Amino acid sequence: MAAAINLSMSSGGSISKDKMNKSCAVVSTVLTPPEDILNKLKCNKCENVLSVLPVYSLPSGKNICGRCVDIDTEGTFNQLYETVLQFLAFPCMNQQFGCMEIICGQKMFAHESKCAYRRINCPIFKKTSCDWIGEIDSLLEHFESNHTQNLLTEPTFEINFIHNYEEISLLPYAESLFLVKQHGSVEDKRFWCSIQTIFTNEHEEFEYFITLTNSSKGISTEFSRKKAISLNDSDGIEVKFDEIQCQLQYPSTVIASISIIEVVNDLPAKPNEVQNYLSESNLEMLKIIECPVCFEYMVPPIYQCAGGHSICGDCKNKVQQCPTCEKSFGETQNYAVESFTSFLKYPCKNFEKGCEYLSPAKEIRKHEKMCKYGEYQCPTYSYTSCKWTGMKDNIWRHCKDYHCDNIVEAPLISIPFIQEDEDSEDEDYFILKFLKNIFILHWEYNENKMFNWTVQLVGPPEYCKNYYFDLDIIDRSGRNLRIFMRCPCESFTDKESAFAKDKSFLFLTFDQVKSLINEVFCFKISIYKNCDEN
């Protein structure tokens, strides 16, 4: 079965007309077919939309898309459809899994092959007959549960010069996942190693090199860089047995070490994809509904003042009177304007930072909350007064660079606690990572002799319901006692609001846990995804 791929493009927010006019050359010829047309443009094999070239027409009148075309495909190359495709934009085939992208047809395959929402087959299904298909974020967990022998926990392995073999392993490295193929041939007296990235971002690019070491003599040799794009032997590193034996002075064992480098390409800025989806009439309408206060394009609810001028819902609560005519605002909504906003495509407010999402008004705010180009505060700011701000994808790196002492790599946390000082107060924070999401654990011992714990997601508040955490108090007394509790994760707040009455958190009294404390208070925090949530 082919690996499923899914993308979607959403856009939202508002950009001032001056910014948009400077940044966007308006193109009025790119169209998104309505759903009834998309239902007719389906591949006869995979039943996905005909949005990937080349497209072949069968004698029956049905079509095969570029995802399914192979050398045995019968039919005629549809040249006219290819010409038309450059004027059409489609939803990614992974829309059903959460991708919101709308992509120009000529760029669809490049997007879908690296879409973060795509479903993939188990990479070793041919050798193991494993029928697992799932999300990229679940792949590591799948290997940990079912293919531990094919999981490289460290980027090193021993080369086998004695037997013929071919192995494919999963390597977690630098917060990404890679497939590592080892192939040895005694007859050819050669060994090959090739590495392929499991993409979660279509702009990612990695290279790697291999270092072979005779550990007993401390002798090493390094091989030149290769691109991490394929598991084909021809695209990997080739090692000749006789040559490497001579270079390393005939070792009993040879250890291979993998180094992976992310390639940053300083390419000239290309026209933003948003320009391909904003029709002239769409842009003109957006200009008309620009809020006179924040200068963003308005989305419902849109309110009117007594003089008939409109303002967005956010700004209505910030001003006392209309900035145009100085009349007051009531609760009157401009339903006529709201009704046609459903036909518009809104660009994300992070457009100038590189975001290319577009979406109808009803979805744009949801996207902007999760947009990776948006600004986030350092999640430790209420403890450390750290002034850092940046994109969500950069938070983990910032924390590792500046707050590494509070990063929890293992679930066990130990805090010095002397029972004679039970009246003293204490608080601390810890940074955790789960499924590429960052969480903050707030912990305190307060004046009421209460221990409090809460785990908060650093991200969109609406996604908190997808996660919960377990608290397991470790017995230090040697009597094998245990306290276990579970609680939903919360949305991120500062430390002052972490244990507010409207928040979910766990608490225990000192008397409940004192028998388990022996100068050190130990507990485990484990985060889980709620499988009942979509």
C-alpha positions in Angstrom: 0.0 0.0 0.0 1.3 3.4 -0.8 2.0 5.8 2.0 -0.7 8.4 2.3 0.2 12.1 2.2 -1.9 15.0 3.3 -1.6 18.8 3.3 -3.7 21.8 3.7 -3.3 25.5 3.4 -5.2 27.8 5.7 -4.8 31.5 5.9 -6.0 34.2 8.1 -5.5 37.4 9.8 -5.2 40.7 8.1 -2.5 42.7 6.5 -2.7 46.4 5.8 -3.4 47.3 2.2 0.0 49.0 1.9 1.8 45.9 3.1 -0.2 43.7 0.8 0.3 45.9 -2.2 4.0 46.0 -1.7 4.3 42.3 -1.1 1.8 40.8 -3.4 1.5 40.9 -7.2 -2.2 40.1 -7.8 -3.0 37.1 -10.0 -6.6 36.7 -11.0 -6.3 33.5 -13.0 -5.7 30.9 -10.2 -8.9 29.2 -9.1 -9.9 26.6 -6.5 -12.6 24.3 -8.0 -15.7 23.9 -5.9 -16.3 20.7 -4.0 -18.8 19.3 -6.6 -16.1 19.6 -9.3 -13.4 18.2 -7.1 -15.6 15.1 -6.5 -15.5 14.5 -10.3 -11.7 15.0 -10.6 -10.7 11.8 -8.9 -8.0 9.3 -9.7 -9.3 5.8 -10.6 -6.7 4.1 -8.5 -6.1 6.1 -5.3 -9.4 8.1 -5.4 -7.6 11.3 -4.6 -8.0 14.5 -6.5 -6.2 14.7 -9.9 -3.8 17.3 -8.5 -0.4 15.6 -9.2 1.1 15.4 -12.6 1.4 13.5 -14.9 -2.3 12.6 -15.4 -3.2 9.8 -17.8 -6.6 9.3 -19.4 -7.8 5.7 -19.7 -10.0 4.5 -22.6 -12.9 4.3 -20.2 -12.7 8.0 -19.7 -11.3 7.7 -16.2 -8.0 9.1 -15.2 -4.8 8.1 -13.2 -3.0 10.8 -11.2 0.8 11.2 -10.9 0.8 9.5 -7.5 -0.2 6.3 -9.1 1.5 6.4 -12.5 4.2 3.8 -13.2 5.9 2.3 -16.3 3.0 -0.1 -16.7 0.3 2.5 -16.8 -1.9 2.3 -19.8 -3.5 5.4 -21.2 -2.8 8.7 -22.8 -0.9 11.6 -21.3 -3.5 14.3 -20.8 -1.6 17.4 -22.1 -4.6 19.7 -21.9 -5.2 18.9 -18.3 -1.5 19.7 -17.5 -2.0 23.1 -19.1 -5.2 23.7 -17.1 -3.6 22.6 -13.9 -1.3 25.6 -13.7 -4.4 27.7 -13.1 -5.9 25.5 -10.4 -5.3 25.2 -6.7 -6.3 22.1 -4.7 -6.6 20.9 -1.1 -3.8 18.5 -0.1 -4.8 14.9 -0.2 -4.1 14.8 3.6 -6.9 17.2 4.3 -8.9 14.5 6.1 -6.0 14.2 8.6 -5.8 17.9 9.4 -3.8 19.6 6.6 -5.3 22.9 5.7 -3.1 23.8 2.7 -4.3 24.8 -0.7 -1.6 24.2 -3.2 -1.1 25.2 -6.9 -1.3 21.9 -8.9 2.2 22.1 -10.3 3.6 22.1 -6.7 1.3 19.6 -5.1 3.6 16.5 -5.3 6.5 18.3 -3.7 4.2 19.4 -0.9 2.5 16.1 -0.3 5.7 14.1 -0.2 6.9 16.1 2.8 3.5 17.0 4.3 3.6 16.9 8.1 0.1 15.4 8.1 0.8 12.5 5.8 0.3 8.9 6.8 3.2 6.6 6.2 3.7 2.9 6.1 6.1 1.2 8.5 9.5 1.8 6.8 10.4 -1.9 7.3 7.1 -3.4 6.3 8.7 -5.3 3.4 11.1 -7.2 5.7 8.7 -7.6 8.7 5.3 -7.7 7.0 4.3 -5.0 9.4 1.0 -3.5 8.3 1.2 -0.4 10.5 0.2 2.9 8.8 0.2 6.1 10.9 1.2 9.6 11.7 4.9 10.7 11.6 4.7 11.7 15.2 3.7 8.1 16.1 6.5 6.4 14.2 9.1 6.5 17.0 6.5 5.1 19.4 5.7 2.4 16.9 9.4 1.3 16.7 9.8 1.5 20.5 6.9 -0.9 20.9 7.3 -3.2 17.9 10.8 -2.9 16.3 13.3 -2.2 19.1 15.9 -4.2 17.2 15.6 -1.7 14.4 15.8 1.4 16.5 19.2 3.2 16.8 19.1 5.0 20.1 22.6 6.4 19.3 24.0 7.4 15.9 26.6 4.7 16.0 26.7 1.0 14.9 29.3 -1.7 14.3 30.1 -2.7 10.8 29.8 -6.4 10.0 32.5 -7.6 7.5 31.7 -11.3 8.0 28.2 -11.9 6.7 25.9 -10.6 3.9 23.2 -8.4 5.4 20.8 -5.6 4.8 19.2 -3.7 7.7 17.0 -0.6 7.9 16.8 1.2 11.2 15.1 4.3 12.6 17.4 7.0 14.1 16.0 9.9 16.2 18.6 12.7 15.7 18.5 16.4 16.3 14.8 16.4 16.9 14.1 14.7 13.5 13.8 11.2 12.3 16.0 9.4 9.8 16.1 6.0 8.2 19.5 4.3 8.2 20.2 1.5 5.7 23.2 -0.8 6.3 24.2 -3.1 3.5 27.2 -5.5 3.5 28.3 -7.9 0.7 31.1 -10.4 1.4 31.3 -11.3 -2.3 31.8 -7.7 -3.4 33.9 -6.9 -0.3 31.9 -3.7 0.2 29.7 -2.0 2.7 27.1 0.7 2.0 25.4 3.1 4.3 22.6 5.4 3.2 20.3 7.8 5.1 17.0 9.2 4.3 15.1 12.0 6.1 11.5 11.4 7.2 10.4 14.9 6.3 8.0 16.9 8.5 8.7 20.2 6.7 8.9 20.6 3.0 11.8 23.1 3.3 14.0 20.8 5.4 17.3 19.6 3.9 19.9 17.4 5.6 23.3 16.1 4.8 25.4 13.5 6.6 28.8 12.0 6.8 30.2 8.8 8.3 33.3 8.4 10.5 34.8 4.9 10.9 36.9 4.2 13.9 39.3 1.5 15.2 38.4 2.0 18.8 41.2 -0.1 20.2 43.9 2.1 18.5 42.0 5.4 18.3 42.3 5.6 14.5 39.5 7.1 12.4 38.7 8.0 8.8 35.9 10.2 7.6 33.9 10.0 4.4 32.6 12.9 2.5 29.1 14.4 2.9 26.0 13.0 1.2 22.5 14.3 1.0 20.0 12.4 3.3 17.5 11.8 0.5 17.5 8.1 -0.4 18.2 4.6 0.8 19.7 3.6 -2.5 23.2 2.2 -2.3 24.2 4.5 -5.1 23.2 7.6 -3.1 25.0 6.5 0.0 28.5 6.0 1.3 30.5 3.0 -0.1 33.2 1.4 1.9 35.7 -1.1 0.4 36.6 -3.8 3.0 40.3 -4.1 1.9 40.9 -0.3 1.9 39.3 0.4 5.2 41.1 -2.5 6.9 44.4 -1.1 5.7 43.5 2.5 6.7 42.4 1.4 10.2 45.3 -1.0 10.7 43.2 -4.2 10.5 40.8 -3.7 13.5 38.9 -6.5 15.1 35.8 -4.2 15.1 34.9 -1.1 13.2 32.5 1.5 14.7 30.6 3.8 12.4 29.5 7.2 13.7 26.8 9.2 11.9 26.8 13.0 11.9 23.8 14.8 10.4 23.8 18.5 9.4 20.8 20.6 8.6 21.4 22.6 5.4 20.3 26.2 5.5 19.9 27.6 2.0 20.1 31.4 1.7 18.1 31.5 -1.5 16.6 34.7 -2.9 13.1 35.3 -1.7 10.5 33.9 -4.0 7.1 35.3 -4.5 4.8 34.3 -1.7 2.3 31.6 -2.5 -0.5 33.8 -1.3 -0.3 35.8 -4.5 -1.4 32.7 -6.4 -4.7 32.6 -4.6 -5.8 36.2 -4.1 -8.0 37.3 -7.0 -8.3 40.9 -7.9 -11.9 41.1 -6.6 -10.9 39.2 -3.4 -8.2 41.7 -2.6 -10.4 44.7 -3.3 -13.0 43.4 -1.0 -10.4 42.8 1.7 -9.3 46.4 1.4 -12.9 47.5 1.9 -13.3 45.6 5.2 -10.1 46.8 6.8 -10.6 47.7 10.4 -10.0 51.5 11.0 -8.3 50.8 14.4 -6.0 47.8 14.0 -5.8 47.9 10.2 -6.4 44.2 9.9 -9.1 42.7 7.7 -12.2 42.1 9.7 -13.7 38.7 10.5 -17.0 38.1 12.2 -18.2 39.5 14.6 -18.2 42.9 12.9 -19.9 45.8 14.7 -21.4 49.1 13.6 -21.4 52.4 15.2 -24.5 54.7 15.3 -23.2 56.3 12.1 -22.9 53.1 10.2 -19.2 52.6 10.3 -17.8 49.1 11.1 -15.1 47.9 13.5 -13.8 44.5 14.3 -14.9 42.7 17.5 -11.5 42.9 19.2 -11.2 46.7 18.7 -14.8 47.4 19.7 -13.8 46.5 23.3 -10.8 48.8 23.2 -12.2 52.1 22.0 -14.9 54.3 23.5 -16.2 55.8 20.2 -16.0 55.4 16.5 -12.6 56.7 15.2 -14.3 57.8 12.0 -17.3 59.8 13.2 -16.8 59.7 17.0 -20.3 58.2 17.6 -20.7 55.3 20.1 -20.8 51.6 19.4 -23.7 49.5 20.5 -24.2 45.7 20.0 -25.3 46.1 16.4 -23.5 43.6 14.2 -23.0 44.2 10.5 -24.5 40.9 9.3 -24.6 42.0 5.6 -20.8 42.3 5.6 -20.3 39.2 7.7 -22.3 37.2 5.2 -19.9 37.8 2.3 -16.8 37.3 4.3 -17.5 33.6 4.0 -16.6 33.9 0.3 -13.2 35.5 0.8 -9.8 34.1 1.3 -7.9 35.7 4.2 -4.1 35.8 4.3 -2.5 35.0 7.7 -1.4 38.1 9.7 2.1 36.5 9.6 2.2 36.8 5.9 5.4 38.9 5.8 7.2 36.4 8.0 6.7 33.7 5.4 3.3 32.2 6.2 1.5 31.2 3.1 -1.8 30.0 4.6 -5.1 31.2 3.3 -8.6 30.4 4.7 -12.1 31.6 5.0 -12.9 34.0 7.8 -14.4 31.4 10.1 -11.1 29.4 10.2 -8.5 32.2 10.1 -8.3 32.9 13.8 -7.8 29.3 14.6 -4.9 29.1 12.2 -3.3 32.2 13.6 -3.3 30.8 17.1 -1.3 27.8 15.9 0.8 29.5 13.2 4.4 28.6 13.5 5.4 32.0 12.3 3.7 33.8 15.2 5.5 35.3 18.1 5.8 33.4 21.4 7.2 34.6 24.7 9.8 32.5 26.4 7.7 30.1 28.5 9.9 30.6 31.5 9.5 34.4 31.6 7.5 34.5 34.8 10.3 32.7 36.6 13.4 34.0 34.9 12.2 37.4 33.5 13.6 36.1 30.2 12.8 38.7 27.4 13.2 36.3 24.5 10.4 36.1 21.9 10.3 34.0 18.7 8.5 31.5 16.6 7.1 28.3 18.1 9.6 26.1 16.3 12.5 27.9 18.0 11.3 27.7 21.6 12.9 24.3 22.3 16.3 25.4 21.0 16.1 28.6 23.1 15.2 26.6 26.2 18.1 24.2 25.6 20.5 27.1 25.2 19.4 29.2 28.1 17.2 27.2 30.5 18.8 23.7 30.1 18.9 23.2 33.9 15.2 23.0 34.0 14.7 20.7 31.0 13.5 17.2 32.0 14.9 14.5 29.7 13.7 11.7 32.0 10.3 11.6 33.8 11.9 11.4 37.3 12.2 14.7 39.2 14.0 15.0 42.5 13.7 18.1 44.7 15.6 18.5 48.0 13.0 18.7 50.9 13.9 18.6 54.6 10.9 17.9 56.7 12.2 20.1 59.5 11.6 23.0 57.0 8.1 22.0 56.2 6.8 25.5 56.9 9.0 27.1 54.2 7.5 27.8 50.8 9.0 26.7 47.4 8.2 26.8 43.7 9.9 25.7 40.5 9.3 25.0 36.8 10.3 22.2 34.5 10.3 22.0 30.7 9.2 18.8 29.0 8.8 17.7 25.4 6.2 15.2 24.1 5.4 14.5 20.4 7.3 17.7 19.4 5.1 19.8 21.7 6.6 21.7 24.6 5.0 21.6 28.1 5.7 23.5 31.3 5.4 21.8 34.7 4.6 24.3 37.5 5.3 23.0 40.9 4.9 24.7 44.3 4.8 24.0 48.0 2.7 26.8 49.5 2.0 28.4 52.9 -0.9 26.0 53.4 1.4 23.0 53.4 0.1 22.0 50.0 2.0 20.6 47.1 0.5 21.6 43.7 1.3 20.4 40.2 0.0 21.5 36.8 1.3 20.8 33.2 0.6 23.4 30.6 0.9 23.2 26.8 2.9 25.9 25.2 0.7 26.3 22.1 -2.9 26.8 21.0 -5.3 26.6 24.0 -7.8 24.5 22.1 -5.3 21.7 21.8 -4.9 21.2 25.6 -7.8 18.8 25.7 -5.7 16.4 23.6 -3.3 15.8 26.5 -3.2 14.7 30.1 -0.4 14.0 32.6 0.2 11.4 35.3 1.8 12.1 38.6 3.5 9.3 40.4 5.0 10.0 43.8 8.1 7.9 44.5 8.5 6.3 47.9 11.9 7.2 49.5 11.1 5.4 52.7 11.8 1.9 51.4 8.3 0.6 52.2 7.2 0.4 48.6 4.3 2.9 48.9 2.9 4.8 46.0 0.6 7.8 45.2 -0.7 8.0 41.6 -2.9 10.7 40.2 -4.0 11.9 36.7 -5.1 15.3 35.4 -5.8 17.1 32.1 -3.2 19.5 30.7 -3.9 23.2 30.8 -3.2 26.1 28.5 -0.1 28.1 29.2 -0.1 30.8 31.8 2.4 32.6 34.0 3.2 31.1 37.4 0.8 33.5 39.2 -2.2 32.1 37.4 -1.0 28.4 37.2 -3.1 27.3 40.2 -6.1 29.6 39.8 -9.5 28.3 40.8 -10.6 27.9 37.2 -7.5 25.8 36.3 -7.0 22.0 36.5 -4.2 20.9 38.8 -3.2 18.2 41.2 -2.6 18.8 44.9 -1.6 16.9 48.0 -1.1 17.9 51.6 2.2 17.6 53.4 0.7 15.0 55.7 -0.3 12.8 52.8 3.2 12.6 51.4 5.5 13.1 54.3 6.0 9.4 54.9 7.4 9.0 51.3 10.0 11.8 51.7 13.5 11.2 52.8 15.3 14.5 52.4 14.5 14.3 48.7 11.0 14.6 47.3 10.8 12.4 44.1 8.0 12.2 41.6 7.5 11.2 38.0 5.6 13.3 35.4 4.4 11.5 32.3 2.4 13.2 29.5 0.0 11.2 27.2 -2.1 12.0 24.3 -5.8 11.5 24.7 -6.8 8.9 22.2 -10.5 9.7 22.5 -9.9 13.1 21.0 -9.7 13.7 17.2 
